[in-house]
């Protein structure tokens, strides 16, 4: 799990074709010990049950994004919509539904995030169709937030197709990833214009010059990874190269790769292949490659979900080292879980000093670490 230096990759390694291998023995199981997994989950559930406020929220009544993410993670961990802690959280989220269909705090600058995440929670609870109408209205609201020609003037504009914070700031890949996941979860087809337009933006967030990306940044790094945004002059949380290239980093690369698959891109497409090559070069659980410890738990849950979406059982690095990634990630999370059942990132950026949010991320990651078998 050591990985390679992010900025020391050789050209040859970056050109290596993607190779995801699968278990070949019929009874070969992958993933962690189920008893350990259930014990860890239960500890996390107990922590979140205790840390929930009486109004159903976590962290703040004005942060429905955190409450939605935690509620979603609890249902992914086995709780039902009728369990007291979840029911209270869902009631709180319903209090944030606005006449425009969005689900956000009145003073929020995170309307896309909050609505997208609340939609995931309502979908997890929608076993009997009780949230069908609310989900449909949330989808309409999210589509209105997406940057289209009305805002950009042209499909060639760097902002076209992206989603931002929801207050007309420039779009970014993280917001767009949650936007695409919400639409996918709600049953929106990859043929829908909103998905097609999102794919235009996502492709422009990749360090890969192609017919899909002719931005000024496309060829400056050209390693197949993803960065934060090409809009408004471009930005990468991992910094820039001397010639103004936007450095790739892992959390955005996994997010971009997953979003491309959701938007209907085939796995043999050059964009998917290039992103696979990148993650093969930088496989590690010790850090969020390119960002160190920043955004680490966002990275963990995105890493897990992306590999699950790609249907990978054993992951093969560029040096041919194979990993049972489910087992490795789960056991790593077990090892850093606090005695009170929570997880927290000492590097408090992007709210990861909040144990409620980080415990939610961790439970979401563990959902995709469940042991599987070829039997």
N, C-alpha and C positions, 0 to 999 in steps of 0.2 A: 504494500500500500504506500510505497514511498513516492511513486510518480517521478516525472522528470521535470527539470527546470523549464518553466513556461516559455521563456524567451531564448532557450538554448536548443530548440529543436532543429534538426538538420533538414535540409530540403528533401533529402531522400526519405526521411521518416514521414514527412508530411505528404509525400506522394504515395506512400504505401496504401494499398487498397484496404478498405474496411474488412474486418474479419470477425464476425460474431459467431462463436461456436456454441453448440448445444450439446446437452447430455446425449450420449449414444447408447448407453446401457439401459435396457428397458426398465429396470427397477431403480435407477439412479435418482436419488432425491437431492434436491438443493434447498438451501435455506437454513435458518437457525433451528435450534431445539424448540419445539412448540411450547413446552412447559415454560421455558425461560421467556419466550415471547409473550405468552399470556400473563406471566407474572409482571413483566415490565409494563405492559399495557395497563394492567389493573392498578399498578402504583400510579401511573400517569393519570388515569381516570379519577382515582381517589384524590390526588392533588387538585385537579381541576374542579372537582365537586366541592372541595373545601374553599377554594379561592374564588368561586363564583360569588358575585354580589347579590344582594337580596332582590334586585330588580332584574336579574337574569343575565346581566352583562359580565364581561371580564375586563379588567384593567380600567375601563372608563365607560360610563353610559353614553359617551359621545364618540365611541370607537366601535361602530357596528362591524367593521371589517375584522377586528380581532375576535369579537364575539361570534361572528359567522364562521370564521376559520376554526375556532375551538369547537363549536357545536358540530361542524362537519367532521372534524377529527374524532370526536366522541362517537358519532354514528358509524364512522369507518371502523371504529374499535369495538363495535358490537352493541352499543346502546341503541335503544329504539326512540322514535319521536315521542313516545309516551312516558319514557323515563323522566323523573321529575326534573333533573338537572337540564336535560335537553328541552323539555316542554317549556320550561321557564325561559331558556335562551331563545327559543323560537318566538315566544310571545314578545320578548324584547325586540327581536329583529322586526317583527310585524309593526311595532310602534314606529319604526323608521321608514316605513313605506310612504312614499310621497305621491301626490296626485299625478305626477308625470310618469309614474311607474318605477322610478329609481328607488333604491334602498340605501339611504345615506343620512348622515347627520346634517341638520339644517345649515351648520356653519362649516361643512366639510370641504376640503380641497382634494379629497380622494374619492370622488363619486364613482369613478369607474371601478377602482379596486373594491370599494365597499359593496356596490351593487353586484359585481361579479362574484364575490365571495359569498354574499348572502344568498345569491341564486344557487350556489353549490350546496349550501346548507339546506335550503328549501327543497332542492331536488333530492337530497339524501333522505328527507323526511316525507317525501311525496309518495309513499307506498299506496295510498288510497286515492290519489288525485286531488287531495285537498288544496294543493298549492298550484295547480295547473294555471289558473288565471293570473296569479301573482308572478309566476315564472314567465308567462307570455308577455306581460306588461314590462317586466324587467328587461327582456330581450329587446323590445321596442325602444326602451330608453337607452340601452347600451348602443344600439345601432345609430341613434341620433348623436351620440358622443363621438363616434368614429369620424376621423378626418376624411372628408371626401372632396370632390371638386368644388363644392360650394365654398369650402374654406381654403383650399389650396390653389384653385384656379386651373390646375392641370394634374393629370395622372402622373406626370414626370416629376412633380414636386416631391422633395425628400420626405415630407410629412404625410403624403397621401396613403390612406389605408390604415394608418396607425391609430392607436388609442392612447390617450394621455390621462392626466389626473381628473379630467372632467370639468376644468374651469378654463378651457381654451389655452392652456399651456401646450408646448410642443409634445407630440407623442413619443413614446419610448417602448422598448421591447418588453420590459417587465409588465407594464400596463396592458400591452397588446396580448401578451401570453395569457393573462387572466381573462381578458376579453374573449379570446378564442376558446379557452377552456369552458367558459360560461356558455357560449353559444353552442359548442359541441355537446355539452352536458344537457342543454335544453333541446337537443335534437335538430339543431340547424344544420342543413346539408352543407358539404364542402363546395357544392355548386352555387350556394347562396352568394349574391354579390358582396355581402359583408365579409364572408370568409375569403373570397377571391381577392378582394381589396386588401384585407389584412395580410394575405400572403405576399402581395406586392411590397408592403412595408417590411415584413419579416425578412424577405430576401435581401433587402437593402441594408439590413443590419448585419449581414454576414460578410466576413472578410474573404470574398470570393468574387473575382471579376467574371461576369457571365452576361448572357442576354438579359438576365433578371436583375442585374446590378451593374449599372454604369455610373454610379456615384463617384465623386472625387476620391472617396476613401477605398473603393473596391480593391484596387491593386496595390495599395501601399503596404499592407501586411500580408494579405493573400494566403492565409493559413487555414481557412475553412471554418474558423471559430466565429463567434458572434460577440457583438458589443452592444452598448446601451441604446444609442440612437444615432442615425445619420442626419436628423432634423436640426434646424436652428444652428447650423455650423458644426454639428456632430459632437458626440460626447461618449467617452468610455470611462467607466468607474475605475478601470485598470490603467488609465493614463494614455499617453500618446507616444509615438515613435518620433525620432528627430525630424522626420519629414512630414509629420502631421498625421500619420496613420493612427487608427483607433485600435488599441490593443484588445485582443480577444480575452475573455475570461469564462470560467467554467459554468457558473450559474446561468449566465445568458446563453451559453452555447447549448447546454442541455435544454433550456427553455425554448430556444429557437428551433432546435431539432424536433422536439415534441410538437411544437406548434405547426411546423411544416407537415408532419404526419397527420395531425388533426385536420389540416386544411387540404388534405388529399394528395400530397406529393408522394410519389412512389419511392420505395426504398432504394431503387437503383438510379434515382435521379442524382445528377452530379452534386447538387446542393446537400442532399442527405449524405452521400458518400463522403464529401469533404468534411462535413461536421462529424461523422463517425471517425474519420481518420484523426481529427483533432482530439476527440475524447479518448481514443486509444493511446495517444501520446501523453495524455495528462491524467491518467486514472490515479486517483488517490482519495483517501478519506481523512487525511491529516490536515487538509486545508481546502479552501475554495480556490483552485488554481487561478492565479492572476490577482486574487484579492486577499490571500492569506486567510486570516480568521474572520474577516468581515463577511457578513452574509452567509455564514457557514451552514446554518440550519435551513435557510431557504435553499441553499445548494443541496443539502441532503435530501430534502423531500422532492426536489426537482430531478435530481440524479435518479432516485428510486422510481419515480413515476415514468420518466423517460425510458429507462431500461425495460420497465414492464410493458410500456406501449410498444417498444421494439421487439418484444417477446424474446428477450435475451435471458438464458439461464446461466451459462458460463460466459464471462466477458474475457476477451483476449486482448491484452495490451499489445503495443507495437513490438515489444521484445518477445512476444509469444507467451508471456506469463498469463496463466488462466486464473480467473477469480470467480468463486461462488459469491457474487456481489451481495446477494440477499443475506447470506450468513455473515459476511464481513461487515456490512453496514449495521445489521441488527446487533451483532456482538459489540461493535464499537459504541453504539448508542446505549447498550446495557452498561458498558463500562463507565460511561460519563453521566449516567442518570444520578441525580441527587438522592440522598436518603429520604427526602420527603416526597419523592416520586416525580419531581420536576426536572426539566433540563433548562439550561441558561447559557448564553454566550457571554463570557467576560468582556469580549470586545463589543461594546454596546453601540452598534451602528444599525440603522434600519430597524430599530425597536427590538433588537435581539438581546437586550438586557432585560427584557420582560419575560419572566418565566411562563406566563400564560401563553403568549404567542409562540415561544420556542417549544413548549411542551406540545402545543397543537401541531407545529411543524413535525416534531419527532413522531407523534402518533400517526400522522399522515404518512411519513416515511415507512414506519413499521408495517402499515397496511400492505405495502408492496413487497415486504420482506417475508411474507407468510411462506412456509415451506411448501414446495411443490414436488411432484414426482411424475415420471414418465409412465408409471404403471397404468 
